[in-house]
């Protein structure tokens, strides 16, 4: 994972199980945004990543329900086994 993705997950208060749930939701829906090169490890390494968008209803701290939009990017290692989470955040726009 990248430093920014760790910050994203900490800001959301997510555990790895939360990320797995969102990835499962993405895989069950058509939400592919595109592929792009992403800088890792302080721009020393580049990875070919796929970007996805996912919406789900959640109860927010204020007690109301709302639709939250998440954006995730990940890359799979050359051996096909490694899943690298590059970003995981709410809409920034």
Buried (B, 14 or more C-beta within 10 A) or exposed (E): BBEBBEEBBEEBEBEEEEBEBBBEBBEEEEBEEEEEEBEBEEEEEEBEBBBBBBEEEEEEEEEEEEEBEBBBBBBBEEEEEEEBBBBBBEEEE
